[in-house]
Amino acid sequence: MRCRIVGAPVQEGNSYPGCDMGPSSLRVAGIVSALRDLGHEVEDIGGIQPGAIRPMAHANPALKALPEISAWTAAIAEAAYAASEDAMPIFLGGDHSISAGTLAGVARRAADLKRPLFVLWLDAHPDFHTLDTTTSGNLHGVPLAYACGQPGFRNYFPDLAVPVDPERVCTLGLRSVDPAERTALKQAGVTVHDMRAIDEHGIGALLRAFLDRVAKADGMLHVSLDVDFLDPSIAPAVGTTVPGGATLREAHLAMEMLSDSGLVTSLDLVELNPFLDERGRTATLLVDLTASLMGRRIMDRPTRSHSGRH
C-alpha cells in the first residue's frame, strides 16, 4: 500500500502543553521504518502549518483558541484531501482537534469517489461537544460534532464540503461522556460502545458488527485513535488520562481485525504528549499498533527466549 505520513502539530485544542511534539515523537519511535518493513511504500510529506488567523468572538466565554483552531482546521482539511489521493494518509497529531480537519478532508475525497465514509472513533471521550455546549472550552472536544455537521459551527469553523453521516460513526471505548454529548450522540444516531459494552460483549464482537456494516456498504473507513483509548497503565503519555481503558491485547486485536478487513483508508494518531511519556513507551506502542493495523502479526515477531524452549 502507498502511505502518506502527515504531521499536524496542533497544541491549541488541549490545555496541557506537549501535543505539538507528538509527530516528532512518532517519527523518532520509527513509524516510517515500521511501515516500510511491512512492504508499504511510505511518503513523509512533513508537517502542516495553519493558515491565516482571523479574529472572531463567540458567545461562549469558555472557548479557548477558537481563531487558531479554525485556521488549523482549514489547513488540515486541505492537506487531508490532497494526501488521500491514491494513498492512505496517516495523520500524526497533535491533539484531537486535528480530526475536524482530517475528517473534513477525507469525507470530501470519499464523496469524489462516490463511496460512503464510515468513522471508527477509538477514544475515552466522544468529542461531540459543539462550540455552545463545551464547558471546558478546549476544542479537542468538538471535532466529531463538527465533522458530523452538528449546529453552531457556521461562521467560526470552515464550511463543510461534505458532512459525515453520524449514523456511520462508531465510538468505541468511551468512559467519559458529558450530559450534553450523551444527548447529542443519541439524537444524531451515533453507535456508542463504552467500556462496559466491551467488558460485556468483547471488543471483537462489537467491532466485527461495525466492520460488517462498512463492508456491506462498500464504505471507506477512517480510524481515529486517541492515546486515551488505551489504559493509562500502558499508555501514560496523554493529558486526559481516564482509568479503565483498553488493554494491550484488546487494542492489538482491534488493529488486527481492522487489518484483516482491508477497509481502513485513513488513520489519525492523536493526543500523544511525549512530555508525559516514560522513555518513549507510549509512542512505541502507537507505532506497534499502527504496524498491526497495517499487517504485522504477532507470529511475525519472534521474541528472544532465555529458557531454551524456542
C-alpha positions as CSV (number, residue, x, y, z in Angstrom):
1,M,0.0,0.0,0.0
2,R,1.1,3.6,-0.6
3,C,1.0,5.5,2.7
4,R,1.4,9.3,3.3
5,I,2.6,10.5,6.7
6,V,1.2,13.9,7.5
7,G,2.3,15.8,10.7
8,A,-0.3,18.0,12.3
9,P,1.4,19.5,15.4
10,V,-1.6,21.2,16.9
11,Q,-1.4,22.1,20.6
12,E,-4.1,24.8,21.0
13,G,-7.0,22.4,21.3
14,N,-5.7,21.0,24.5
15,S,-4.9,22.8,27.8
16,Y,-1.9,20.7,28.6
17,P,1.2,21.6,26.6
18,G,3.2,19.0,24.7
19,C,1.0,17.5,22.0
20,D,2.8,19.6,19.4
21,M,5.7,17.2,19.9
22,G,3.6,14.2,19.1
23,P,4.5,13.9,15.3
24,S,8.2,14.2,16.1
25,S,8.0,11.5,18.8
26,L,6.2,9.1,16.5
27,R,8.8,9.6,13.8
28,V,11.6,9.0,16.4
29,A,9.8,5.9,17.5
30,G,10.1,4.5,14.0
31,I,6.7,4.8,12.3
32,V,8.2,5.2,8.8
33,S,10.6,2.3,9.1
34,A,7.9,0.1,10.7
35,L,5.6,0.6,7.7
36,R,8.4,0.1,5.2
37,D,9.4,-3.1,6.9
38,L,5.9,-4.4,6.1
39,G,6.4,-3.7,2.5
40,H,4.4,-0.5,2.2
41,E,5.6,2.5,0.1
42,V,5.8,5.4,2.5
43,E,6.0,9.1,1.7
44,D,6.5,11.5,4.6
45,I,5.3,14.9,3.5
46,G,6.3,16.7,6.7
47,G,4.1,19.0,8.8
48,I,1.1,21.2,8.1
49,Q,1.2,24.8,9.0
50,P,-2.0,26.8,9.9
51,G,-3.4,29.4,7.5
52,A,-4.1,33.0,8.3
53,I,-5.8,33.5,11.7
54,R,-8.8,35.8,11.6
55,P,-10.2,37.4,14.7
56,M,-13.5,36.1,16.0
57,A,-15.7,36.3,19.1
58,H,-18.2,33.8,20.4
59,A,-21.0,34.0,23.0
60,N,-19.4,31.1,24.9
61,P,-16.8,32.7,27.1
62,A,-15.1,29.4,27.9
63,L,-13.8,28.9,24.4
64,K,-10.0,28.8,24.0
65,A,-8.0,29.4,20.9
66,L,-11.0,29.5,18.6
67,P,-9.3,31.5,15.8
68,E,-6.3,29.3,15.9
69,I,-8.2,26.0,15.8
70,S,-10.3,27.4,12.9
71,A,-7.2,28.2,11.0
72,W,-5.7,24.8,11.7
73,T,-8.9,23.0,10.6
74,A,-8.9,24.8,7.3
75,A,-5.3,23.9,6.6
76,I,-5.6,20.3,7.7
77,A,-8.8,19.7,5.7
78,E,-7.0,20.8,2.5
79,A,-3.9,18.7,3.3
80,A,-6.1,15.7,4.2
81,Y,-7.9,15.9,0.9
82,A,-4.7,16.2,-1.1
83,A,-2.9,13.4,0.9
84,S,-5.8,11.0,0.4
85,E,-5.5,10.9,-3.4
86,D,-4.3,7.4,-4.4
87,A,-2.8,6.8,-1.0
88,M,-3.7,6.1,2.7
89,P,-2.9,9.1,4.8
90,I,-1.7,8.6,8.3
91,F,-2.1,11.8,10.3
92,L,0.3,12.4,13.3
93,G,-1.2,14.7,15.9
94,G,-1.3,16.9,17.7
95,D,-4.4,17.0,19.9
96,H,-7.7,15.5,18.8
97,S,-8.8,18.8,17.3
98,I,-6.9,17.8,14.2
99,S,-9.7,15.4,13.3
100,A,-12.0,18.3,12.5
101,G,-9.8,18.8,9.5
102,T,-8.8,15.2,8.7
103,L,-12.4,14.1,8.6
104,A,-13.5,17.1,6.5
105,G,-10.8,16.3,4.0
106,V,-11.3,12.5,3.7
107,A,-15.1,12.9,3.6
108,R,-14.6,15.2,0.6
109,R,-12.4,12.5,-1.0
110,A,-14.9,9.8,-0.3
111,A,-17.6,11.9,-2.0
112,D,-15.4,12.3,-5.0
113,L,-15.1,8.5,-5.2
114,K,-18.9,8.1,-4.6
115,R,-18.3,5.9,-1.6
116,P,-19.7,6.3,1.9
117,L,-17.3,7.3,4.7
118,F,-17.5,5.5,8.0
119,V,-15.6,6.5,11.1
120,L,-14.3,4.4,14.0
121,W,-13.6,6.7,16.9
122,L,-11.3,5.0,19.5
123,D,-11.3,7.3,22.4
124,A,-12.3,7.7,26.1
125,H,-14.3,10.7,25.0
126,P,-16.7,11.2,22.1
127,D,-15.6,14.7,21.4
128,F,-19.2,15.5,20.4
129,H,-19.5,18.9,22.0
130,T,-20.4,22.0,20.0
131,L,-19.0,25.5,20.5
132,D,-22.1,26.2,22.5
133,T,-22.1,23.2,24.8
134,T,-18.4,22.8,25.8
135,T,-17.8,24.0,29.3
136,S,-14.0,23.4,29.3
137,G,-13.6,25.4,26.2
138,N,-10.9,23.0,25.0
139,L,-11.6,22.5,21.3
140,H,-10.2,18.9,21.1
141,G,-13.7,18.2,22.5
142,V,-15.6,19.2,19.4
143,P,-14.1,17.7,16.2
144,L,-16.5,14.8,15.7
145,A,-19.5,17.0,16.3
146,Y,-18.2,19.5,13.7
147,A,-17.4,16.8,11.1
148,C,-20.9,15.3,11.5
149,G,-22.5,18.7,10.7
150,Q,-23.8,19.5,14.2
151,P,-25.1,23.0,14.6
152,G,-23.3,26.1,15.8
153,F,-20.0,25.9,13.8
154,R,-21.0,28.1,10.8
155,N,-19.0,31.3,10.6
156,Y,-16.5,30.0,13.1
157,F,-15.1,26.8,11.6
158,P,-14.7,26.3,7.8
159,D,-17.9,25.4,6.0
160,L,-18.0,21.6,5.5
161,A,-18.0,20.4,1.9
162,V,-19.3,17.0,2.9
163,P,-20.5,16.3,6.4
164,V,-20.0,12.8,7.8
165,D,-23.3,10.9,8.4
166,P,-23.4,10.4,12.2
167,E,-25.2,7.0,11.6
168,R,-21.9,5.8,10.0
169,V,-19.9,6.6,13.1
170,C,-18.9,4.1,15.8
171,T,-17.4,5.3,19.1
172,L,-15.6,2.6,20.9
173,G,-14.0,2.6,24.4
174,L,-15.9,5.6,25.8
175,R,-15.8,6.2,29.6
176,S,-16.0,10.0,30.0
177,V,-19.1,11.5,28.4
178,D,-20.7,14.8,29.4
179,P,-24.5,15.1,29.6
180,A,-24.8,17.4,26.5
181,E,-22.7,14.9,24.5
182,R,-24.8,12.0,25.6
183,T,-28.0,13.7,24.4
184,A,-26.4,14.8,21.1
185,L,-25.0,11.3,20.3
186,K,-28.3,9.7,20.9
187,Q,-30.2,12.2,18.8
188,A,-27.6,12.0,15.9
189,G,-27.7,8.2,15.8
190,V,-24.0,7.6,16.5
191,T,-23.2,4.0,17.5
192,V,-21.9,4.2,21.1
193,H,-19.9,1.4,22.7
194,D,-18.5,2.3,26.1
195,M,-16.1,0.2,28.2
196,R,-18.9,-1.6,29.9
197,A,-20.1,-2.9,26.4
198,I,-16.6,-4.0,25.7
199,D,-16.5,-5.8,29.1
200,E,-19.8,-7.5,28.5
201,H,-19.6,-8.4,24.8
202,G,-15.9,-8.3,24.0
203,I,-14.2,-5.8,21.7
204,G,-14.1,-8.4,18.8
205,A,-17.9,-8.8,18.6
206,L,-18.6,-5.1,18.7
207,L,-16.0,-4.2,16.1
208,R,-17.0,-7.1,13.8
209,A,-20.6,-5.9,13.7
210,F,-19.4,-2.4,12.6
211,L,-17.0,-3.7,10.1
212,D,-19.7,-5.8,8.5
213,R,-21.8,-2.7,8.0
214,V,-18.8,-0.9,6.4
215,A,-18.1,-3.8,4.1
216,K,-21.8,-4.2,3.1
217,A,-21.9,-0.6,2.0
218,D,-18.6,-0.7,0.2
219,G,-17.5,2.1,2.5
220,M,-14.2,3.8,3.2
221,L,-13.2,3.7,6.9
222,H,-11.4,6.4,8.8
223,V,-9.9,5.3,12.1
224,S,-9.2,8.0,14.8
225,L,-7.0,6.6,17.6
226,D,-6.7,8.7,20.7
227,V,-4.0,7.7,23.2
228,D,-6.6,7.7,26.0
229,F,-8.5,4.9,24.3
230,L,-5.8,2.8,26.0
231,D,-5.5,2.3,29.7
232,P,-3.1,4.8,31.2
233,S,-1.1,2.0,32.8
234,I,0.2,1.1,29.3
235,A,-0.1,4.5,27.6
236,P,0.7,7.3,30.1
237,A,1.6,10.0,27.6
238,V,-1.7,11.8,27.5
239,G,-3.0,14.8,29.4
240,T,-6.6,13.4,29.7
241,T,-6.0,10.1,31.4
242,V,-9.1,8.1,32.3
243,P,-8.6,4.8,34.1
244,G,-10.2,1.6,32.8
245,G,-9.2,1.8,29.1
246,A,-8.5,-0.8,26.5
247,T,-5.8,-3.4,27.4
248,L,-2.8,-4.1,25.2
249,R,-4.5,-7.3,23.9
250,E,-7.8,-5.6,23.2
251,A,-6.0,-2.8,21.3
252,H,-3.9,-5.2,19.2
253,L,-7.0,-7.4,18.5
254,A,-8.8,-4.3,17.2
255,M,-5.9,-3.3,15.0
256,E,-5.5,-6.9,13.6
257,M,-9.3,-7.1,12.8
258,L,-9.1,-3.7,11.1
259,S,-6.1,-5.0,9.0
260,D,-8.0,-8.3,8.2
261,S,-11.0,-6.3,7.0
262,G,-9.0,-4.3,4.4
263,L,-11.4,-1.4,4.9
264,V,-9.2,1.2,6.5
265,T,-8.4,4.1,4.2
266,S,-7.1,6.8,6.6
267,L,-5.8,7.0,10.2
268,D,-5.4,9.6,12.9
269,L,-2.9,9.1,15.8
270,V,-3.7,11.8,18.3
271,E,-3.1,13.2,21.8
272,L,0.4,11.8,22.2
273,N,2.2,14.0,24.7
274,P,5.8,12.9,24.8
275,F,6.5,15.2,27.7
276,L,4.3,12.9,29.8
277,D,5.8,9.7,28.4
278,E,8.1,7.2,30.1
279,R,11.2,6.5,28.0
280,G,9.0,6.7,24.8
281,R,6.9,3.7,25.6
282,T,3.6,5.3,24.5
283,A,5.0,6.4,21.2
284,T,6.5,3.0,20.7
285,L,3.1,1.4,21.5
286,L,1.3,3.6,19.0
287,V,3.8,2.6,16.3
288,D,3.3,-1.1,17.2
289,L,-0.5,-0.7,17.0
290,T,-0.2,1.1,13.6
291,A,2.0,-1.8,12.4
292,S,-0.7,-4.2,13.5
293,L,-3.3,-2.3,11.6
294,M,-1.0,-2.3,8.6
295,G,-0.4,-6.0,8.5
296,R,2.1,-7.1,11.2
297,R,1.1,-10.2,13.2
298,I,2.3,-11.5,16.5
299,M,3.6,-14.6,14.7
300,D,5.9,-12.2,12.7
301,R,7.6,-11.0,15.9
302,P,9.8,-13.7,17.4
303,T,11.0,-13.0,20.9
304,R,14.3,-13.9,22.5
305,S,14.0,-16.8,24.8
306,H,16.1,-17.4,27.9
307,S,14.5,-20.8,28.7
308,G,15.7,-22.8,25.8
309,R,12.1,-23.6,24.8
310,H,12.4,-21.9,21.3
